[in-house]
């Protein structure tokens, strides 16, 4: 299997801001959908957790992911999200894809 870059992260919003944070991340997904190498960018949450929002991304390479942060508008959305985060974002899990199936293209 061709190596891809998978990043899975959890962001925690201040009380009452989960939906706002999720909306910002969904806007970001729309912006990075045009970036080179974006294969998958999904925003999700756990119904039992009223603060956390998860982002799972698959890119052709880590460089493609890093370059997506330069897409016009992405930095502005990051700045919009920062005040509603409950603490600084933690580093996401960089996972190695071992195999599986799927044709989903969300970004």
Secondary structure, 3 states (H helix, E strand, C coil): CCCCEEEEEEEEECCCCHHHHHHHHHHHHHHHCCCCCEEEEEEECCCCCCCEEEEEEEECCHHHHHHHCCCCCHHHHHHHHHCCECCCCCCCEEECCCCCCCCCCCC
